[in-house]
Amino acid sequence: MKNPVTFILKHADGSLRNIIIEPQLLHDLSEAGIYKIYKTSTDNESALFTEELEIDEGKPALADEANPDYLGTLDIEPMRLQWKYTGELLDQDEQKQVADFIINGY
């Protein structure tokens, strides 16, 4: 995966939420196996922006910890079908849904 993708996450109560999965790439643009996970905006509608807004130029990017949409990071080892979640907002089943989506080729 080279570009961010959206995925529909199913919560334990049966409700659904669109999330954004953003792959972290190495300098040669190969996959690092690390994926940042974000909530989409209000009403689960969002656009994936690839360029900063002109008004934001020259300002530092918002740190993930300060971003209210940041849900955490998955570090995936596809050969061993294992992952490590860093964050506090996704339960084990939600983590597995995201990991399976990535490991199985989205």
Chimera marker file (.cmm) of the C-alpha trace (Angstrom):
<marker_set name="trace">
<marker id="1" x="0.000" y="0.000" z="0.000" r="1" g="1" b="0" radius="0.5"/>
<marker id="2" x="1.517" y="3.304" z="-1.066" r="1" g="1" b="0" radius="0.5"/>
<marker id="3" x="-1.426" y="5.656" z="-0.534" r="1" g="1" b="0" radius="0.5"/>
<marker id="4" x="-3.873" y="6.139" z="2.336" r="1" g="1" b="0" radius="0.5"/>
<marker id="5" x="-7.069" y="4.106" z="2.085" r="1" g="1" b="0" radius="0.5"/>
<marker id="6" x="-10.402" y="4.164" z="3.872" r="1" g="1" b="0" radius="0.5"/>
<marker id="7" x="-11.787" y="1.143" z="5.687" r="1" g="1" b="0" radius="0.5"/>
<marker id="8" x="-15.101" y="0.487" z="7.435" r="1" g="1" b="0" radius="0.5"/>
<marker id="9" x="-14.439" y="-0.577" z="11.016" r="1" g="1" b="0" radius="0.5"/>
<marker id="10" x="-17.162" y="-2.498" z="12.862" r="1" g="1" b="0" radius="0.5"/>
<marker id="11" x="-17.437" y="-1.743" z="16.588" r="1" g="1" b="0" radius="0.5"/>
<marker id="12" x="-18.523" y="-4.326" z="19.180" r="1" g="1" b="0" radius="0.5"/>
<marker id="13" x="-21.979" y="-2.712" z="19.370" r="1" g="1" b="0" radius="0.5"/>
<marker id="14" x="-22.466" y="-3.234" z="15.612" r="1" g="1" b="0" radius="0.5"/>
<marker id="15" x="-21.973" y="0.405" z="14.665" r="1" g="1" b="0" radius="0.5"/>
<marker id="16" x="-19.699" y="1.247" z="11.756" r="1" g="1" b="0" radius="0.5"/>
<marker id="17" x="-17.050" y="3.916" z="11.334" r="1" g="1" b="0" radius="0.5"/>
<marker id="18" x="-14.955" y="4.841" z="8.328" r="1" g="1" b="0" radius="0.5"/>
<marker id="19" x="-11.292" y="5.160" z="9.192" r="1" g="1" b="0" radius="0.5"/>
<marker id="20" x="-8.218" y="6.223" z="7.245" r="1" g="1" b="0" radius="0.5"/>
<marker id="21" x="-5.206" y="3.896" z="7.140" r="1" g="1" b="0" radius="0.5"/>
<marker id="22" x="-2.038" y="5.769" z="6.217" r="1" g="1" b="0" radius="0.5"/>
<marker id="23" x="1.033" y="3.690" z="5.333" r="1" g="1" b="0" radius="0.5"/>
<marker id="24" x="4.424" y="4.956" z="6.448" r="1" g="1" b="0" radius="0.5"/>
<marker id="25" x="6.944" y="4.669" z="3.630" r="1" g="1" b="0" radius="0.5"/>
<marker id="26" x="10.722" y="4.401" z="3.645" r="1" g="1" b="0" radius="0.5"/>
<marker id="27" x="12.876" y="6.885" z="1.710" r="1" g="1" b="0" radius="0.5"/>
<marker id="28" x="12.821" y="4.604" z="-1.347" r="1" g="1" b="0" radius="0.5"/>
<marker id="29" x="8.991" y="4.592" z="-1.128" r="1" g="1" b="0" radius="0.5"/>
<marker id="30" x="8.851" y="0.947" z="-0.088" r="1" g="1" b="0" radius="0.5"/>
<marker id="31" x="6.477" y="-0.101" z="2.677" r="1" g="1" b="0" radius="0.5"/>
<marker id="32" x="7.769" y="0.156" z="6.236" r="1" g="1" b="0" radius="0.5"/>
<marker id="33" x="5.046" y="-2.106" z="7.687" r="1" g="1" b="0" radius="0.5"/>
<marker id="34" x="3.797" y="0.727" z="9.905" r="1" g="1" b="0" radius="0.5"/>
<marker id="35" x="0.319" y="2.179" z="9.445" r="1" g="1" b="0" radius="0.5"/>
<marker id="36" x="-1.202" y="5.200" z="11.167" r="1" g="1" b="0" radius="0.5"/>
<marker id="37" x="-4.938" y="5.063" z="11.775" r="1" g="1" b="0" radius="0.5"/>
<marker id="38" x="-7.236" y="8.088" z="11.866" r="1" g="1" b="0" radius="0.5"/>
<marker id="39" x="-10.954" y="8.710" z="12.286" r="1" g="1" b="0" radius="0.5"/>
<marker id="40" x="-12.607" y="10.414" z="9.365" r="1" g="1" b="0" radius="0.5"/>
<marker id="41" x="-14.311" y="13.745" z="9.878" r="1" g="1" b="0" radius="0.5"/>
<marker id="42" x="-17.887" y="14.421" z="10.977" r="1" g="1" b="0" radius="0.5"/>
<marker id="43" x="-20.520" y="11.983" z="9.738" r="1" g="1" b="0" radius="0.5"/>
<marker id="44" x="-17.785" y="9.607" z="8.548" r="1" g="1" b="0" radius="0.5"/>
<marker id="45" x="-17.192" y="11.693" z="5.451" r="1" g="1" b="0" radius="0.5"/>
<marker id="46" x="-13.675" y="12.775" z="4.639" r="1" g="1" b="0" radius="0.5"/>
<marker id="47" x="-11.346" y="13.442" z="1.792" r="1" g="1" b="0" radius="0.5"/>
<marker id="48" x="-7.766" y="12.275" z="1.726" r="1" g="1" b="0" radius="0.5"/>
<marker id="49" x="-5.572" y="15.316" z="1.148" r="1" g="1" b="0" radius="0.5"/>
<marker id="50" x="-2.111" y="14.809" z="-0.285" r="1" g="1" b="0" radius="0.5"/>
<marker id="51" x="-1.018" y="18.449" z="-0.273" r="1" g="1" b="0" radius="0.5"/>
<marker id="52" x="-0.989" y="20.939" z="2.576" r="1" g="1" b="0" radius="0.5"/>
<marker id="53" x="-3.335" y="23.893" z="2.446" r="1" g="1" b="0" radius="0.5"/>
<marker id="54" x="-1.661" y="27.102" z="1.362" r="1" g="1" b="0" radius="0.5"/>
<marker id="55" x="-2.534" y="28.759" z="4.664" r="1" g="1" b="0" radius="0.5"/>
<marker id="56" x="-0.638" y="25.992" z="6.524" r="1" g="1" b="0" radius="0.5"/>
<marker id="57" x="2.607" y="26.336" z="4.575" r="1" g="1" b="0" radius="0.5"/>
<marker id="58" x="5.591" y="26.914" z="6.792" r="1" g="1" b="0" radius="0.5"/>
<marker id="59" x="3.817" y="25.672" z="9.914" r="1" g="1" b="0" radius="0.5"/>
<marker id="60" x="4.820" y="22.385" z="11.554" r="1" g="1" b="0" radius="0.5"/>
<marker id="61" x="2.494" y="19.424" z="11.068" r="1" g="1" b="0" radius="0.5"/>
<marker id="62" x="0.131" y="18.596" z="13.926" r="1" g="1" b="0" radius="0.5"/>
<marker id="63" x="1.672" y="15.897" z="16.112" r="1" g="1" b="0" radius="0.5"/>
<marker id="64" x="-0.322" y="12.667" z="16.177" r="1" g="1" b="0" radius="0.5"/>
<marker id="65" x="-0.725" y="12.857" z="19.958" r="1" g="1" b="0" radius="0.5"/>
<marker id="66" x="-2.337" y="16.287" z="19.559" r="1" g="1" b="0" radius="0.5"/>
<marker id="67" x="-4.586" y="15.198" z="16.688" r="1" g="1" b="0" radius="0.5"/>
<marker id="68" x="-8.073" y="14.283" z="17.964" r="1" g="1" b="0" radius="0.5"/>
<marker id="69" x="-8.601" y="12.039" z="14.919" r="1" g="1" b="0" radius="0.5"/>
<marker id="70" x="-5.515" y="9.896" z="15.589" r="1" g="1" b="0" radius="0.5"/>
<marker id="71" x="-6.458" y="6.371" z="16.717" r="1" g="1" b="0" radius="0.5"/>
<marker id="72" x="-2.998" y="4.811" z="16.910" r="1" g="1" b="0" radius="0.5"/>
<marker id="73" x="-0.426" y="2.911" z="14.894" r="1" g="1" b="0" radius="0.5"/>
<marker id="74" x="-0.220" y="-0.704" z="13.723" r="1" g="1" b="0" radius="0.5"/>
<marker id="75" x="3.216" y="-2.222" z="13.144" r="1" g="1" b="0" radius="0.5"/>
<marker id="76" x="2.583" y="-5.309" z="11.009" r="1" g="1" b="0" radius="0.5"/>
<marker id="77" x="4.793" y="-8.347" z="10.374" r="1" g="1" b="0" radius="0.5"/>
<marker id="78" x="2.906" y="-10.016" z="7.494" r="1" g="1" b="0" radius="0.5"/>
<marker id="79" x="5.208" y="-13.045" z="7.272" r="1" g="1" b="0" radius="0.5"/>
<marker id="80" x="4.326" y="-14.055" z="10.843" r="1" g="1" b="0" radius="0.5"/>
<marker id="81" x="0.771" y="-12.673" z="10.637" r="1" g="1" b="0" radius="0.5"/>
<marker id="82" x="1.425" y="-10.581" z="13.746" r="1" g="1" b="0" radius="0.5"/>
<marker id="83" x="0.899" y="-6.954" z="14.615" r="1" g="1" b="0" radius="0.5"/>
<marker id="84" x="1.613" y="-4.558" z="17.448" r="1" g="1" b="0" radius="0.5"/>
<marker id="85" x="-0.815" y="-1.751" z="18.181" r="1" g="1" b="0" radius="0.5"/>
<marker id="86" x="0.382" y="1.463" z="19.775" r="1" g="1" b="0" radius="0.5"/>
<marker id="87" x="-2.571" y="3.430" z="21.082" r="1" g="1" b="0" radius="0.5"/>
<marker id="88" x="-5.488" y="3.148" z="23.455" r="1" g="1" b="0" radius="0.5"/>
<marker id="89" x="-8.602" y="3.648" z="21.339" r="1" g="1" b="0" radius="0.5"/>
<marker id="90" x="-8.969" y="0.404" z="19.344" r="1" g="1" b="0" radius="0.5"/>
<marker id="91" x="-9.943" y="-2.826" z="21.093" r="1" g="1" b="0" radius="0.5"/>
<marker id="92" x="-8.404" y="-6.180" z="20.142" r="1" g="1" b="0" radius="0.5"/>
<marker id="93" x="-11.136" y="-7.034" z="17.605" r="1" g="1" b="0" radius="0.5"/>
<marker id="94" x="-10.875" y="-3.627" z="15.907" r="1" g="1" b="0" radius="0.5"/>
<marker id="95" x="-7.093" y="-4.005" z="15.706" r="1" g="1" b="0" radius="0.5"/>
<marker id="96" x="-7.561" y="-7.443" z="14.111" r="1" g="1" b="0" radius="0.5"/>
<marker id="97" x="-9.991" y="-6.056" z="11.525" r="1" g="1" b="0" radius="0.5"/>
<marker id="98" x="-7.470" y="-3.426" z="10.422" r="1" g="1" b="0" radius="0.5"/>
<marker id="99" x="-4.532" y="-5.870" z="10.474" r="1" g="1" b="0" radius="0.5"/>
<marker id="100" x="-6.468" y="-8.480" z="8.456" r="1" g="1" b="0" radius="0.5"/>
<marker id="101" x="-7.444" y="-5.824" z="5.908" r="1" g="1" b="0" radius="0.5"/>
<marker id="102" x="-3.796" y="-4.841" z="5.426" r="1" g="1" b="0" radius="0.5"/>
<marker id="103" x="-2.315" y="-8.360" z="5.539" r="1" g="1" b="0" radius="0.5"/>
<marker id="104" x="-4.897" y="-9.745" z="3.105" r="1" g="1" b="0" radius="0.5"/>
<marker id="105" x="-4.051" y="-7.137" z="0.503" r="1" g="1" b="0" radius="0.5"/>
<marker id="106" x="-6.760" y="-4.526" z="1.203" r="1" g="1" b="0" radius="0.5"/>
<link id1="1" id2="2" r="1" g="1" b="0" radius="0.2"/>
<link id1="2" id2="3" r="1" g="1" b="0" radius="0.2"/>
<link id1="3" id2="4" r="1" g="1" b="0" radius="0.2"/>
<link id1="4" id2="5" r="1" g="1" b="0" radius="0.2"/>
<link id1="5" id2="6" r="1" g="1" b="0" radius="0.2"/>
<link id1="6" id2="7" r="1" g="1" b="0" radius="0.2"/>
<link id1="7" id2="8" r="1" g="1" b="0" radius="0.2"/>
<link id1="8" id2="9" r="1" g="1" b="0" radius="0.2"/>
<link id1="9" id2="10" r="1" g="1" b="0" radius="0.2"/>
<link id1="10" id2="11" r="1" g="1" b="0" radius="0.2"/>
<link id1="11" id2="12" r="1" g="1" b="0" radius="0.2"/>
<link id1="12" id2="13" r="1" g="1" b="0" radius="0.2"/>
<link id1="13" id2="14" r="1" g="1" b="0" radius="0.2"/>
<link id1="14" id2="15" r="1" g="1" b="0" radius="0.2"/>
<link id1="15" id2="16" r="1" g="1" b="0" radius="0.2"/>
<link id1="16" id2="17" r="1" g="1" b="0" radius="0.2"/>
<link id1="17" id2="18" r="1" g="1" b="0" radius="0.2"/>
<link id1="18" id2="19" r="1" g="1" b="0" radius="0.2"/>
<link id1="19" id2="20" r="1" g="1" b="0" radius="0.2"/>
<link id1="20" id2="21" r="1" g="1" b="0" radius="0.2"/>
<link id1="21" id2="22" r="1" g="1" b="0" radius="0.2"/>
<link id1="22" id2="23" r="1" g="1" b="0" radius="0.2"/>
<link id1="23" id2="24" r="1" g="1" b="0" radius="0.2"/>
<link id1="24" id2="25" r="1" g="1" b="0" radius="0.2"/>
<link id1="25" id2="26" r="1" g="1" b="0" radius="0.2"/>
<link id1="26" id2="27" r="1" g="1" b="0" radius="0.2"/>
<link id1="27" id2="28" r="1" g="1" b="0" radius="0.2"/>
<link id1="28" id2="29" r="1" g="1" b="0" radius="0.2"/>
<link id1="29" id2="30" r="1" g="1" b="0" radius="0.2"/>
<link id1="30" id2="31" r="1" g="1" b="0" radius="0.2"/>
<link id1="31" id2="32" r="1" g="1" b="0" radius="0.2"/>
<link id1="32" id2="33" r="1" g="1" b="0" radius="0.2"/>
<link id1="33" id2="34" r="1" g="1" b="0" radius="0.2"/>
<link id1="34" id2="35" r="1" g="1" b="0" radius="0.2"/>
<link id1="35" id2="36" r="1" g="1" b="0" radius="0.2"/>
<link id1="36" id2="37" r="1" g="1" b="0" radius="0.2"/>
<link id1="37" id2="38" r="1" g="1" b="0" radius="0.2"/>
<link id1="38" id2="39" r="1" g="1" b="0" radius="0.2"/>
<link id1="39" id2="40" r="1" g="1" b="0" radius="0.2"/>
<link id1="40" id2="41" r="1" g="1" b="0" radius="0.2"/>
<link id1="41" id2="42" r="1" g="1" b="0" radius="0.2"/>
<link id1="42" id2="43" r="1" g="1" b="0" radius="0.2"/>
<link id1="43" id2="44" r="1" g="1" b="0" radius="0.2"/>
<link id1="44" id2="45" r="1" g="1" b="0" radius="0.2"/>
<link id1="45" id2="46" r="1" g="1" b="0" radius="0.2"/>
<link id1="46" id2="47" r="1" g="1" b="0" radius="0.2"/>
<link id1="47" id2="48" r="1" g="1" b="0" radius="0.2"/>
<link id1="48" id2="49" r="1" g="1" b="0" radius="0.2"/>
<link id1="49" id2="50" r="1" g="1" b="0" radius="0.2"/>
<link id1="50" id2="51" r="1" g="1" b="0" radius="0.2"/>
<link id1="51" id2="52" r="1" g="1" b="0" radius="0.2"/>
<link id1="52" id2="53" r="1" g="1" b="0" radius="0.2"/>
<link id1="53" id2="54" r="1" g="1" b="0" radius="0.2"/>
<link id1="54" id2="55" r="1" g="1" b="0" radius="0.2"/>
<link id1="55" id2="56" r="1" g="1" b="0" radius="0.2"/>
<link id1="56" id2="57" r="1" g="1" b="0" radius="0.2"/>
<link id1="57" id2="58" r="1" g="1" b="0" radius="0.2"/>
<link id1="58" id2="59" r="1" g="1" b="0" radius="0.2"/>
<link id1="59" id2="60" r="1" g="1" b="0" radius="0.2"/>
<link id1="60" id2="61" r="1" g="1" b="0" radius="0.2"/>
<link id1="61" id2="62" r="1" g="1" b="0" radius="0.2"/>
<link id1="62" id2="63" r="1" g="1" b="0" radius="0.2"/>
<link id1="63" id2="64" r="1" g="1" b="0" radius="0.2"/>
<link id1="64" id2="65" r="1" g="1" b="0" radius="0.2"/>
<link id1="65" id2="66" r="1" g="1" b="0" radius="0.2"/>
<link id1="66" id2="67" r="1" g="1" b="0" radius="0.2"/>
<link id1="67" id2="68" r="1" g="1" b="0" radius="0.2"/>
<link id1="68" id2="69" r="1" g="1" b="0" radius="0.2"/>
<link id1="69" id2="70" r="1" g="1" b="0" radius="0.2"/>
<link id1="70" id2="71" r="1" g="1" b="0" radius="0.2"/>
<link id1="71" id2="72" r="1" g="1" b="0" radius="0.2"/>
<link id1="72" id2="73" r="1" g="1" b="0" radius="0.2"/>
<link id1="73" id2="74" r="1" g="1" b="0" radius="0.2"/>
<link id1="74" id2="75" r="1" g="1" b="0" radius="0.2"/>
<link id1="75" id2="76" r="1" g="1" b="0" radius="0.2"/>
<link id1="76" id2="77" r="1" g="1" b="0" radius="0.2"/>
<link id1="77" id2="78" r="1" g="1" b="0" radius="0.2"/>
<link id1="78" id2="79" r="1" g="1" b="0" radius="0.2"/>
<link id1="79" id2="80" r="1" g="1" b="0" radius="0.2"/>
<link id1="80" id2="81" r="1" g="1" b="0" radius="0.2"/>
<link id1="81" id2="82" r="1" g="1" b="0" radius="0.2"/>
<link id1="82" id2="83" r="1" g="1" b="0" radius="0.2"/>
<link id1="83" id2="84" r="1" g="1" b="0" radius="0.2"/>
<link id1="84" id2="85" r="1" g="1" b="0" radius="0.2"/>
<link id1="85" id2="86" r="1" g="1" b="0" radius="0.2"/>
<link id1="86" id2="87" r="1" g="1" b="0" radius="0.2"/>
<link id1="87" id2="88" r="1" g="1" b="0" radius="0.2"/>
<link id1="88" id2="89" r="1" g="1" b="0" radius="0.2"/>
<link id1="89" id2="90" r="1" g="1" b="0" radius="0.2"/>
<link id1="90" id2="91" r="1" g="1" b="0" radius="0.2"/>
<link id1="91" id2="92" r="1" g="1" b="0" radius="0.2"/>
<link id1="92" id2="93" r="1" g="1" b="0" radius="0.2"/>
<link id1="93" id2="94" r="1" g="1" b="0" radius="0.2"/>
<link id1="94" id2="95" r="1" g="1" b="0" radius="0.2"/>
<link id1="95" id2="96" r="1" g="1" b="0" radius="0.2"/>
<link id1="96" id2="97" r="1" g="1" b="0" radius="0.2"/>
<link id1="97" id2="98" r="1" g="1" b="0" radius="0.2"/>
<link id1="98" id2="99" r="1" g="1" b="0" radius="0.2"/>
<link id1="99" id2="100" r="1" g="1" b="0" radius="0.2"/>
<link id1="100" id2="101" r="1" g="1" b="0" radius="0.2"/>
<link id1="101" id2="102" r="1" g="1" b="0" radius="0.2"/>
<link id1="102" id2="103" r="1" g="1" b="0" radius="0.2"/>
<link id1="103" id2="104" r="1" g="1" b="0" radius="0.2"/>
<link id1="104" id2="105" r="1" g="1" b="0" radius="0.2"/>
<link id1="105" id2="106" r="1" g="1" b="0" radius="0.2"/>
</marker_set>
